[in-house]
């Protein structure tokens, strides 16, 4: 996967998602946690869904909101890459 990977929307969401980073331990990009940056200054997150026991622990989940679980290793990659690209600060090795 590369930073040029774009997926154009085909429905009324009207946004373009660009690959940002993924789980460093994923194999071949299949079923992996992934962050995408949109052209609307927002983020799309691909993650594992969880059920009603988790939903019941969340505060004020709106009808049009969803949730999932993401590993700490993927969040670490996201934070390091985000800080480096947005603020020019290198927090250490960032797998892509």
TIVO-2410 file (N, C-alpha, C; in nm, 3 decimals):
# residues 96
REC num residu      c1      c2      c3 atome chaine
REC   1      X   0.085  -0.118   0.000     N      A
REC   1      X   0.000   0.000   0.000    CA      A
REC   1      X   0.088   0.123   0.000     C      A
REC   2      X   0.043   0.226  -0.068     N      A
REC   2      X   0.123   0.347  -0.074    CA      A
REC   2      X   0.038   0.468  -0.050     C      A
REC   3      X   0.105   0.582  -0.036     N      A
REC   3      X   0.033   0.705  -0.003    CA      A
REC   3      X  -0.048   0.757  -0.121     C      A
REC   4      X  -0.033   0.700  -0.239     N      A
REC   4      X  -0.110   0.744  -0.355    CA      A
REC   4      X  -0.240   0.666  -0.370     C      A
REC   5      X  -0.265   0.569  -0.283     N      A
REC   5      X  -0.384   0.488  -0.295    CA      A
REC   5      X  -0.507   0.570  -0.255     C      A
REC   6      X  -0.599   0.585  -0.350     N      A
REC   6      X  -0.720   0.661  -0.325    CA      A
REC   6      X  -0.841   0.577  -0.359     C      A
REC   7      X  -0.946   0.594  -0.283     N      A
REC   7      X  -1.072   0.529  -0.314    CA      A
REC   7      X  -1.177   0.638  -0.323     C      A
REC   8      X  -1.236   0.652  -0.442     N      A
REC   8      X  -1.337   0.755  -0.462    CA      A
REC   8      X  -1.473   0.701  -0.419     C      A
REC   9      X  -1.549   0.785  -0.355     N      A
REC   9      X  -1.680   0.742  -0.308    CA      A
REC   9      X  -1.774   0.720  -0.425     C      A
REC  10      X  -1.867   0.629  -0.405     N      A
REC  10      X  -1.966   0.603  -0.508    CA      A
REC  10      X  -2.107   0.631  -0.457     C      A
REC  11      X  -2.116   0.688  -0.338     N      A
REC  11      X  -2.247   0.721  -0.283    CA      A
REC  11      X  -2.249   0.867  -0.238     C      A
REC  12      X  -2.347   0.902  -0.159     N      A
REC  12      X  -2.368   1.042  -0.124    CA      A
REC  12      X  -2.268   1.097  -0.022     C      A
REC  13      X  -2.175   1.017   0.025     N      A
REC  13      X  -2.076   1.067   0.122    CA      A
REC  13      X  -1.985   1.172   0.060     C      A
REC  14      X  -1.961   1.163  -0.069     N      A
REC  14      X  -1.885   1.264  -0.144    CA      A
REC  14      X  -1.754   1.302  -0.076     C      A
REC  15      X  -1.665   1.204  -0.057     N      A
REC  15      X  -1.532   1.229  -0.006    CA      A
REC  15      X  -1.433   1.139  -0.076     C      A
REC  16      X  -1.306   1.173  -0.067     N      A
REC  16      X  -1.200   1.087  -0.120    CA      A
REC  16      X  -1.112   1.047  -0.003     C      A
REC  17      X  -1.092   0.916   0.013     N      A
REC  17      X  -1.009   0.863   0.121    CA      A
REC  17      X  -0.873   0.824   0.064     C      A
REC  18      X  -0.766   0.869   0.132     N      A
REC  18      X  -0.629   0.838   0.091    CA      A
REC  18      X  -0.562   0.759   0.202     C      A
REC  19      X  -0.501   0.646   0.166     N      A
REC  19      X  -0.430   0.563   0.263    CA      A
REC  19      X  -0.331   0.647   0.342     C      A
REC  20      X  -0.328   0.627   0.475     N      A
REC  20      X  -0.233   0.698   0.561    CA      A
REC  20      X  -0.136   0.601   0.627     C      A
REC  21      X  -0.187   0.502   0.699     N      A
REC  21      X  -0.101   0.402   0.761    CA      A
REC  21      X  -0.184   0.281   0.800     C      A
REC  22      X  -0.114   0.172   0.829     N      A
REC  22      X  -0.181   0.048   0.865    CA      A
REC  22      X  -0.107  -0.021   0.978     C      A
REC  23      X  -0.165  -0.127   1.028     N      A
REC  23      X  -0.104  -0.209   1.132    CA      A
REC  23      X   0.030  -0.261   1.081     C      A
REC  24      X   0.140  -0.230   1.151     N      A
REC  24      X   0.272  -0.273   1.103    CA      A
REC  24      X   0.290  -0.424   1.100     C      A
REC  25      X   0.207  -0.497   1.170     N      A
REC  25      X   0.221  -0.643   1.170    CA      A
REC  25      X   0.124  -0.710   1.073     C      A
REC  26      X   0.052  -0.631   0.992     N      A
REC  26      X  -0.041  -0.689   0.896    CA      A
REC  26      X   0.035  -0.757   0.784     C      A
REC  27      X  -0.030  -0.852   0.721     N      A
REC  27      X   0.034  -0.928   0.615    CA      A
REC  27      X  -0.043  -0.909   0.486     C      A
REC  28      X   0.011  -0.828   0.398     N      A
REC  28      X  -0.050  -0.812   0.267    CA      A
REC  28      X  -0.172  -0.723   0.262     C      A
REC  29      X  -0.202  -0.651   0.368     N      A
REC  29      X  -0.315  -0.559   0.366    CA      A
REC  29      X  -0.451  -0.626   0.373     C      A
REC  30      X  -0.458  -0.751   0.410     N      A
REC  30      X  -0.586  -0.820   0.421    CA      A
REC  30      X  -0.633  -0.817   0.566     C      A
REC  31      X  -0.754  -0.768   0.586     N      A
REC  31      X  -0.812  -0.762   0.720    CA      A
REC  31      X  -0.720  -0.691   0.819     C      A
REC  32      X  -0.674  -0.572   0.783     N      A
REC  32      X  -0.585  -0.501   0.874    CA      A
REC  32      X  -0.643  -0.366   0.914     C      A
REC  33      X  -0.609  -0.325   1.034     N      A
REC  33      X  -0.648  -0.193   1.085    CA      A
REC  33      X  -0.578  -0.088   1.001     C      A
REC  34      X  -0.654   0.011   0.955     N      A
REC  34      X  -0.597   0.110   0.864    CA      A
REC  34      X  -0.658   0.247   0.886     C      A
REC  35      X  -0.576   0.351   0.874     N      A
REC  35      X  -0.623   0.490   0.877    CA      A
REC  35      X  -0.621   0.545   0.736     C      A
REC  36      X  -0.725   0.621   0.701     N      A
REC  36      X  -0.732   0.693   0.574    CA      A
REC  36      X  -0.760   0.839   0.606     C      A
REC  37      X  -0.692   0.929   0.537     N      A
REC  37      X  -0.719   1.072   0.550    CA      A
REC  37      X  -0.814   1.110   0.438     C      A
REC  38      X  -0.909   1.198   0.466     N      A
REC  38      X  -1.003   1.239   0.362    CA      A
REC  38      X  -0.973   1.380   0.313     C      A
REC  39      X  -1.034   1.414   0.203     N      A
REC  39      X  -1.021   1.548   0.149    CA      A
REC  39      X  -1.113   1.647   0.220     C      A
REC  40      X  -1.177   1.603   0.328     N      A
REC  40      X  -1.264   1.690   0.408    CA      A
REC  40      X  -1.203   1.719   0.545     C      A
REC  41      X  -1.069   1.702   0.556     N      A
REC  41      X  -0.998   1.724   0.682    CA      A
REC  41      X  -1.056   1.636   0.793     C      A
REC  42      X  -1.076   1.508   0.759     N      A
REC  42      X  -1.129   1.411   0.855    CA      A
REC  42      X  -1.058   1.278   0.832     C      A
REC  43      X  -1.093   1.178   0.911     N      A
REC  43      X  -1.028   1.048   0.906    CA      A
REC  43      X  -1.130   0.936   0.895     C      A
REC  44      X  -1.096   0.832   0.820     N      A
REC  44      X  -1.174   0.708   0.814    CA      A
REC  44      X  -1.085   0.603   0.880     C      A
REC  45      X  -1.144   0.521   0.965     N      A
REC  45      X  -1.068   0.418   1.034    CA      A
REC  45      X  -1.130   0.282   1.004     C      A
REC  46      X  -1.046   0.192   0.954     N      A
REC  46      X  -1.087   0.054   0.928    CA      A
REC  46      X  -1.040  -0.028   1.048     C      A
REC  47      X  -1.134  -0.093   1.118     N      A
REC  47      X  -1.098  -0.164   1.239    CA      A
REC  47      X  -1.194  -0.280   1.265     C      A
REC  48      X  -1.165  -0.356   1.368     N      A
REC  48      X  -1.247  -0.472   1.403    CA      A
REC  48      X  -1.374  -0.428   1.475     C      A
REC  49      X  -1.487  -0.479   1.431     N      A
REC  49      X  -1.612  -0.446   1.497    CA      A
REC  49      X  -1.625  -0.523   1.628     C      A
REC  50      X  -1.699  -0.467   1.719     N      A
REC  50      X  -1.728  -0.531   1.847    CA      A
REC  50      X  -1.878  -0.524   1.871     C      A
REC  51      X  -1.927  -0.600   1.965     N      A
REC  51      X  -2.070  -0.616   1.983    CA      A
REC  51      X  -2.133  -0.531   2.092     C      A
REC  52      X  -2.254  -0.572   2.132     N      A
REC  52      X  -2.334  -0.494   2.225    CA      A
REC  52      X  -2.272  -0.474   2.364     C      A
REC  53      X  -2.193  -0.568   2.411     N      A
REC  53      X  -2.129  -0.550   2.543    CA      A
REC  53      X  -2.035  -0.431   2.542     C      A
REC  54      X  -1.967  -0.410   2.431     N      A
REC  54      X  -1.879  -0.294   2.418    CA      A
REC  54      X  -1.963  -0.169   2.396     C      A
REC  55      X  -2.062  -0.176   2.308     N      A
REC  55      X  -2.148  -0.061   2.279    CA      A
REC  55      X  -2.210  -0.005   2.406     C      A
REC  56      X  -2.252  -0.092   2.496     N      A
REC  56      X  -2.315  -0.048   2.620    CA      A
REC  56      X  -2.221   0.032   2.711     C      A
REC  57      X  -2.091   0.021   2.688     N      A
REC  57      X  -1.994   0.094   2.770    CA      A
REC  57      X  -1.962   0.233   2.713     C      A
REC  58      X  -2.010   0.263   2.593     N      A
REC  58      X  -1.979   0.390   2.527    CA      A
REC  58      X  -2.079   0.497   2.567     C      A
REC  59      X  -2.034   0.621   2.565     N      A
REC  59      X  -2.117   0.734   2.606    CA      A
REC  59      X  -2.174   0.802   2.483     C      A
REC  60      X  -2.304   0.815   2.479     N      A
REC  60      X  -2.374   0.895   2.377    CA      A
REC  60      X  -2.343   0.855   2.234     C      A
REC  61      X  -2.349   0.726   2.202     N      A
REC  61      X  -2.329   0.680   2.066    CA      A
REC  61      X  -2.454   0.713   1.984     C      A
REC  62      X  -2.440   0.803   1.887     N      A
REC  62      X  -2.554   0.847   1.805    CA      A
REC  62      X  -2.592   0.738   1.704     C      A
REC  63      X  -2.712   0.749   1.650     N      A
REC  63      X  -2.763   0.653   1.552    CA      A
REC  63      X  -2.672   0.641   1.430     C      A
REC  64      X  -2.608   0.752   1.390     N      A
REC  64      X  -2.523   0.750   1.271    CA      A
REC  64      X  -2.375   0.728   1.303     C      A
REC  65      X  -2.344   0.684   1.426     N      A
REC  65      X  -2.207   0.656   1.466    CA      A
REC  65      X  -2.186   0.507   1.484     C      A
REC  66      X  -2.061   0.465   1.466     N      A
REC  66      X  -2.026   0.325   1.487    CA      A
REC  66      X  -1.899   0.319   1.571     C      A
REC  67      X  -1.851   0.201   1.599     N      A
REC  67      X  -1.734   0.187   1.684    CA      A
REC  67      X  -1.661   0.059   1.648     C      A
REC  68      X  -1.540   0.047   1.694     N      A
REC  68      X  -1.461  -0.073   1.673    CA      A
REC  68      X  -1.339  -0.068   1.762     C      A
REC  69      X  -1.257  -0.169   1.751     N      A
REC  69      X  -1.137  -0.179   1.835    CA      A
REC  69      X  -1.012  -0.171   1.748     C      A
REC  70      X  -0.914  -0.092   1.792     N      A
REC  70      X  -0.788  -0.078   1.721    CA      A
REC  70      X  -0.674  -0.106   1.818     C      A
REC  71      X  -0.571  -0.173   1.770     N      A
REC  71      X  -0.458  -0.209   1.855    CA      A
REC  71      X  -0.371  -0.087   1.888     C      A
REC  72      X  -0.299  -0.098   1.998     N      A
REC  72      X  -0.206   0.005   2.038    CA      A
REC  72      X  -0.093   0.022   1.937     C      A
REC  73      X  -0.051  -0.087   1.872     N      A
REC  73      X   0.059  -0.077   1.775    CA      A
REC  73      X   0.019   0.006   1.653     C      A
REC  74      X  -0.108  -0.005   1.609     N      A
REC  74      X  -0.155   0.075   1.496    CA      A
REC  74      X  -0.169   0.221   1.537     C      A
REC  75      X  -0.219   0.246   1.658     N      A
REC  75      X  -0.229   0.383   1.706    CA      A
REC  75      X  -0.091   0.446   1.717     C      A
REC  76      X   0.009   0.368   1.761     N      A
REC  76      X   0.145   0.419   1.773    CA      A
REC  76      X   0.198   0.463   1.636     C      A
REC  77      X   0.176   0.380   1.534     N      A
REC  77      X   0.218   0.417   1.398    CA      A
REC  77      X   0.148   0.544   1.354     C      A
REC  78      X   0.016   0.552   1.379     N      A
REC  78      X  -0.060   0.670   1.339    CA      A
REC  78      X  -0.005   0.796   1.406     C      A
REC  79      X   0.012   0.792   1.536     N      A
REC  79      X   0.058   0.910   1.610    CA      A
REC  79      X   0.196   0.954   1.562     C      A
REC  80      X   0.288   0.862   1.547     N      A
REC  80      X   0.423   0.897   1.504    CA      A
REC  80      X   0.423   0.958   1.364     C      A
REC  81      X   0.348   0.897   1.272     N      A
REC  81      X   0.344   0.950   1.135    CA      A
REC  81      X   0.272   1.084   1.130     C      A
REC  82      X   0.162   1.096   1.202     N      A
REC  82      X   0.085   1.220   1.205    CA      A
REC  82      X   0.169   1.336   1.258     C      A
REC  83      X   0.237   1.315   1.370     N      A
REC  83      X   0.320   1.420   1.430    CA      A
REC  83      X   0.435   1.457   1.337     C      A
REC  84      X   0.496   1.357   1.274     N      A
REC  84      X   0.607   1.386   1.182    CA      A
REC  84      X   0.560   1.468   1.063     C      A
REC  85      X   0.446   1.428   1.002     N      A
REC  85      X   0.398   1.497   0.883    CA      A
REC  85      X   0.335   1.632   0.912     C      A
REC  86      X   0.264   1.644   1.023     N      A
REC  86      X   0.196   1.770   1.055    CA      A
REC  86      X   0.284   1.872   1.124     C      A
REC  87      X   0.375   1.824   1.211     N      A
REC  87      X   0.452   1.915   1.294    CA      A
REC  87      X   0.603   1.905   1.273     C      A
REC  88      X   0.648   1.812   1.189     N      A
REC  88      X   0.790   1.799   1.161    CA      A
REC  88      X   0.873   1.745   1.277     C      A
REC  89      X   0.806   1.680   1.370     N      A
REC  89      X   0.876   1.625   1.487    CA      A
REC  89      X   0.882   1.474   1.474     C      A
REC  90      X   1.005   1.419   1.478     N      A
REC  90      X   1.023   1.276   1.465    CA      A
REC  90      X   1.023   1.213   1.603     C      A
REC  91      X   0.925   1.130   1.630     N      A
REC  91      X   0.915   1.063   1.760    CA      A
REC  91      X   0.985   0.928   1.761     C      A
REC  92      X   1.056   0.896   1.656     N      A
REC  92      X   1.126   0.768   1.647    CA      A
REC  92      X   1.084   0.693   1.523     C      A
REC  93      X   1.130   0.572   1.514     N      A
REC  93      X   1.105   0.488   1.397    CA      A
REC  93      X   0.955   0.468   1.378     C      A
REC  94      X   0.910   0.493   1.255     N      A
REC  94      X   0.769   0.476   1.222    CA      A
REC  94      X   0.756   0.376   1.108     C      A
REC  95      X   0.710   0.255   1.139     N      A
REC  95      X   0.685   0.161   1.028    CA      A
REC  95      X   0.573   0.215   0.941     C      A
REC  96      X   0.573   0.183   0.814     N      A
REC  96      X   0.469   0.233   0.724    CA      A
REC  96      X   0.361   0.131   0.701     C      A
***
